[in-house]
Amino acid sequence: QYVWLDVFCIRQSRVSDDVHHIGFIERHVGQVVMVLDPWDKPVCLTRVWCLYEVAQAKLPGSKVDLRLTMPPVQRAAMQRALQKDRS
């Protein structure tokens, strides 16, 4: 199993030279994990770079598994909010 962290694998100072490799890398690794933090306004969803990575993972025919996760504190906060909305 492989782990790919874009901040280490894509030269941040020369993104245009490396950006075309993202789809290939994701397909090779087979999985993208997006961390939702904070749970109600995830920072990753405000970053074009992160959205591009998600788009590459979900291109037609792509078999890249996209997983969403969040830190335990955020998971607990989301559960409390959902329970509050139920009552």
N, C-alpha and C positions, 0 to 999 in steps of 0.2 A: 504494500500500500504506500502511496506517495502523498506528500503534503506539499502544496505550492502556496507560497505567500507572495502576492504580487509585489509588495513593497521591496522584497529582496530579489525577485526574479526579473522584474521589469525596471530598466534604468530610468528612474524618475526624472533625471535631467535630459533624457533622450527618448521620451515616450514614443514619439512618432516613428522611431527606428524599430521599436519592439512591439507595438500594439497589435500588429497583424499576427503575432504568435499566440495571442491569448486563446483564441478558439481551439487551436491545435493542442495547446497545453492542457486546457480543460478537458478536451476529449480524451487525451492520454491519461490524465489523472482520474477522470470519470466522475468527479463529484465537486460541487461548489457548496461551501457552507457560508451562509450569511448570518451575521450576529445582529439581532434586533436589540439595539440599546440606544435610548430607552425604549421600552416596549411600545409605548403609545406614540412616539415620534422618532422612529429609528433614524439615526444619523446616516446610515448607509444608503437610505432611500433618497437622501438629498445630494448624494455625490454621483455625478455623471459617470465617473470611473466605475463605481460599483454597479450601477445600472447597466453599463456596457457589458460588464462581466456576466451579469444575469442574462442579458439578451443573447450573448454568445452561447451560454449554456443551454438556452431554450430554443435555439434555431431549429427549424423543421428538420427532422431526421437525426437530431442530436440525441444521444443517449446519456447525456450528462445528468446526474442526479443532483437536483438543487435542494438543499436542506436548510431550513430556518431554525435558528436556535437563539437563546438569550441567556444571560447570566441568571443564576438562581434568584438573586434579589429582584430582578426584573420579572421573572416568571411568577414569583410570589405577589408582586404588585399587580400584575395582570389578573391573577386569580382573584385577588381581593376586589379589584374593580368589577370583574364579571359577577362575582357574588353580590356586590353592592347593587349592581344594575338589576339583578333578579328580584331583589326585595322591594 
